[in-house]
């Protein structure tokens, strides 16, 4: 007797299951999102429909449909579906399931073994799959939120193709919620005793922002508010206010692509420029708690470190890049603290826009002046022909000079006396200004001696 039953994608969901489970898509056409993989004509979809799919790894954030896609694949290809959790299972369970799958294979029945959170298995546990994958006794579908390059051993990785799934967009989340409202059999009404549920468009959009690309979070939020609101005139109405009351959390109005997005990032940037850490932290929190992409915020902090702090504090860029790496490495919500640290550091750092101004002037000169050839003495001369043409002639090697500074001109003739970088007296840049004066005096004295 088999340890596992066949999976039927069309079977009605069991009573009492959460909305996210009831609303699982039952076919590729119902599956929303991941069009780069599953739109008609895309390679992965063609492999599924032609039943030509081998072992794969699905890499993506939570709530984007990794488990659902594996179930649909099993239904389309008419294979047994065996869900397996890396959190609760060990080597003994792996071997038992593998042996059962091999017996089914020998009897002519193919099996898809779906391993959720496969990155939690150690190397020995992952190796246990290899013989069965190699001889075709199972088709392995692994799901992971971590980079498979680091979390899946190379032997298994070489036998499975990796497909990247992305967080769902706000419009896609809203479409899923609308589908749940309209479906009387599996949707929200199944949890309200058949009482119809209506939702304000603004409430659905706020749920989509709150979910941050995770369909499961969105479904849970909608079901929680629908089952917590009393019907009015035979209808349950979901409003933004009731949504906040039910979830006990203020769902901030925030449009990542609209005016509020730009208003908040402007407020953050200008608060940091004004050396106000309290305001900077507040606007940072407004963005992150409203569902802004933390890596976008990190990119803006990196820009600020160069644009508004610059060489007044060379460590500012290090702090901003460290925050970006921390967010990328540990994700959210833990990464918020790293962004807060960088935010406070940048606010407290001495400010200089000297580099920003200097590079702006460089850009203008590049656009508005003739791009004269590189002076001959600054060119390399790797061939006899180039040496014969004067390449490298007159170059002074600074290390051979007592002052370590040559008087030679390094700008083209039409810009020979142009000065771009004018350091301020702020922070470390005051030392840079002093050093720059020393260098210019050394060049002048060397030029006088020559």
N, C-alpha and C positions, 0 to 999 in steps of 0.2 A: 504493500500500500504506500502511496506517495506521501511524503511529508507535507506537500503543499498542493493546494488546488489550483486549477487554471484560473487566470484572471479574466474577467469579463468586463471590458470597458463600458459596455452598454447597461450593465446591471444597475438597478436603482440603489442609491446609497442607503445604508442602514439607518433606521430611525435614531434620532438623538445625536447624529454626527454634526460637528460644527459646520457652519456655512462654507468655509473654505474647502472642506472635504466634499460637501454635497455638490458644490459648483465646479468641481474638477472638470475640465474639458474632456469629452469622450472621443474626440477625433481631432485630426490635424486641422481641419477646417474650423473647429471651435477654439483651438489653441490661439491665444492672443499674445502678441509680442514675438520677439526673436525672428523677425522676418528675414534677417540676414542668413538664417539657417533653414527656415521652414516655409518661406513664401513659395508658391508654385514654381517649379523649375530649379529651385536651389538644390545643390548636391546632396545635402543631408536628407531633404524630403524625398528626392528621387530614390536614394538608397533604401529608405524606409518603405516606400510604396512598391519598390521592386523586390523587397525582401532580400536585400544584398548587404545588410548592415552587419559589420563585425563588432568587436568589443570597442566601447567608447568610454570616455570620461567627460562628464558635463561639469564645467567649472563656471560658477557664477554665485552671486549673493543670494541670501535667503529669499524665498517667496517669489521666485521667477519662473517656477514650473519644472524644475529638474525631475522630481519624482513623477509628476503628472506626465511629462514627456516620455519617461521610461515606461509607464503604464500604457500609454497610447501605442508606443512601439510594439509592446507585447500583444496588444489587441489587433493591430494592423497585420503583424507577421504571424499571428496565431501561435504564439509560443507561451509556455508556462511562465508566469511571473512570480519570482521569489524575492520579496523584500527582505533585506538583511541590514541590520544596524551595526555599525562599527562601535557604537557607544556601549551596547549591551551584549555583544557577542565576542567569543574568543576562538582560539585555535580548534578546540573540540567541536564547537558548533559549525565552524567552517568545514571541517572534514566530514561531518555528518551530512551537511547539506550538499557538499560536493559529491559524495558517494551516491546520494539519492538522485542527484541530477544526472550522474553518469548512467545509472540504471535506466532512467527515463530516456536518455539519449540512445542507449542501446536498443530500447524498445521502439525507437522511431519518433520520440517526442523531444522537441527542442526546448531549451530553458533559457530564459533571461534571468540572470542573477543581478538584482539591483542592490548595490551596496551604498547606503547613505553615509555621508561623512567618511569616505574611504581614507581620508588623510589621517584619521585617528588610529588606523591600523599600523602596527610597527612593521619593520621589514620582513620578519619571519611570517607574520600573518598575511602580508601581501604576497609573499612568495608561494603560499599555499594555493593560491588561485592559478599560478602559472601553468602547471601541467594540464589542467582542465581547459584553460583558455587556448593553449597551443593545439590540443587535439580536437577542439571544437565541441567538447561535451557541454560547455556553457557559452553563452554570450554575456560577457560582463559589461554592465553599465554602472560605472561609479559616479557618485555625485560628491562634489567638494566645493567648499567656499574658499579654499586655500589654493595657492599656485601649485599645480601638479608638479612643476619642475623641481620644487623643493620638498614636496610632501609625499610624492609617490615614487617608489624606487624605479630605477632606470629600466630594469628588466620588464616590469609590468607596463611602464610607460611606453616602451618600444613596441608593445603588442596591442596597444589601444590608441585610438585617435582622440585627440582632445578637441572638444567644441566649447567655445566661450559663450555663455549666456549673460545678458546685460540686465540691469535693473529696469523695471517697467517704467515708461514715461507716465506723466500725470494724466494725459489723455487716455492712455491704455487702462490705467487704474479706474478712471471714471467710467469707461466703457464696460469694464468688468462689473462695477457696482450697479450700473444701469441694467445689465443683464440679470444680476441677482434680484433686482426689484421686479423685473418683468416675468421671471420664471416662477410660476405658482407652485410647481411640483417640487423643485429642488431649492428654490431661492429663499429669500427672507421670509416670505409668507408661510413657509413650512415650519418656521419656528414661532410664528405668532398665531397658530391655530387657524390659519387661512385668512386672517384679517389682512387686507391689502395694505401695502406700505408705500408711501410717497415720500420723496426727498427733494428738498430745495437744491437746485444746481450748485449754489454756493456751499452747501453742506457737503455735497459729494466732492467738490474741488478741495475743500479743506481736509477731508479724509485722505484724498490722494496725496496732498502735501505731507500730511502726518505720516502716511505709510512709507514715504521715501523710497518708492520703487518696489515695495514688498506687498504682493497681492494678499498674502495671508493676514498681514496686519490690517489691511484695508477691510477685508471681509469681517474680521473679528470686531472692528470698530463699528461697522454698519449693523451687524447683528446685535451688538451690545446695546446700541441706542434704540434700535427697533423693538427689542424685547423689554426695554426699560421705560417705554413711553406708553401712556394709556391712549386707547383709540378715541378719536373725536369724530362723531357722526359716522362711525363704522370704518374709519380710516386712521392708520397710524401715520402721523406726519413728522418727518425728520427735518429739523431745522438746525442751523449752525449753533444757536443758543442751546438747544436740547442736546446736541452733540457734545458740547463742552460740559454741560451739567452731568451727563452720563459718564463721560470719561474722566471727570474730575481733573481736567487739564485744559488750559486755554489753548485753542488751536489758532495760532497766529495767522492773520491774513498775509500772505506772501506769494508773490508771483515771481518765480525765478527768472522769467524772461521779460518782465514788465517793469514799470516805473519804480515800484517799491524796491525791487532788486537793486537798481542803480542808486536810489535814494539812500539805502542802508549802507552800501559799500562806500558811498561818498562820505557818509557820516563817520564811518569807521576810519577812513583814510585821513579825513581832516581833523578828527579828534587826536589821532596819533601824531599828526604833524604839529598840533598845538600842545604836544607833550602832556596830554590828559589821559592817564591810564584808566581812570574810573569810567570815563565816557567810552574809551576804546573798548574796554571789557564789556560794557553794556551793549554796544552796537554789535560786537562779536557774538554775544549771547543771543541777541535778537535774530541774527542771521542763522546761526547753527540750530537754535531751538525751533526755528520755522521751517527747517528742512533744507537749508542751503547745502550745496555740495561742499564738504569741508576742504577738498583739494582746491576748489576755486578760491576759497578764503586763503588757503596757504599760498597760492600763486600771487594773490594780491599783497600779502605780507612780504613775500620775497621781492616784489616790485618796489614796495615802499622802502625796504631796507636799502636798496640802491638809489632810489630817487630822492628820498628825503633825509636819510641818515648818511649814506655814502661813507667817505673816509673819515668823517667825524668820529665814527666808531666802527672799525672794520669787522668787529665781531657781530654786528647786527645782521649781516647777511648769513653768517654761520648759524645764528639762532633761528632765523627764518627758515633756512634749508633744513635744519635739524627738526623743526616742527613739521615741515612737509614730509620728511622721512618717517617721523613718528606716526603721523596720520596714515600714511601709506602702509606702515608695518603693522600697527595694532588696530586700525580702523576706529569706528565710533561706537559708543560714546567716549571711550577712553582717550581717544586722540584729541578731544576738545581741550583737555588740560594743557597739552603741548602747545596748541594754538594760543591759549590764554597766556602761557608763559612768554611766548614770542611777542604777543600783543603788548604785554606790560613792558617787556624789555625795549621794544621799539619806541614806546611812548616816553620812556625815561631816558633814552639815549640822546646825546647831543645831536643836533640836526645840522645838515648841510646839503644844499642842492647843487653844490659846485660841479659835481660830476654830471648831473642831469643837464645843467646849463651848458657845460663844456661839450657834451656829446650832441646836444641840439645845435650848437654852432658848427660842429664838425659836419653834421648832416646837411646844414644849409650850404656850407662851403663845397661839399661834394656835389650838391645839386646845382649850385649857381656859379661855380668857377670851372675853368678848364682843367681837366684831369691830366696834368703834365706828367711826362714819363718819370719813373723812379730815377733819381740821380745816379750816375754811373758808379760812384764810389760806394753806394749802398747795395749794388747788385752783386750776386755771386758770380763766379767765373769758373765753372767746372770744365770748360773745354778751351782748347787753344784758340779757336776762333773768337770766343767771347773775350778771352784775355786780350787778343789782338785788337778788338774793338774798344778796349778801355774799360771793360766791366771790372769793377773792384779797384780800379786805379785811384789812389789817393785815400783809400779807406784807412782810418786810424783805429788800431785795436786798443780799446780803453784800458784793458788790463796791463798793457805795456807802459802806460803813462803813470807818472808819479801821482798825479791828482786823480787818476782813474776816470777822467772826463776829457773827451776830445773837443776841440773847437769846431769840428766839421758841422756843416749844415745838414740837417736830417729831413727838412721839409722841402717840397719843390720850390723853385724860384719865386713863383707867383704868391707863395704863402710863407716866405722865408722867416718873417718876423711875427707870424701869427701866434697868439697865445690863447689857448682854450681853457686850460685848467687853472682856475684862480681860487686856491683853497681859502676857507674862512679861518677864523680864530677859534672855532668850536672843537672841543675834544681833541682827538688824535690829529685832526687836520691842522691844528696849530703847529704841531711838530712837522707836518708835511710842508706847511708854508715856509717854515724856517729852513728845511732841507732844500726846498726849491730855490730859495734865495742863495743858499750856499752853492748849489750846482750852477746857477746862472753866473755868480761871481767867478767860479772856477773856469767856466767857459770863456768869460771875458778876459781873465788874466792869461789863459792859455793862448787866446787869439792875439792879445797884445804882444806876447813874447814871440809869436811867429811872425 
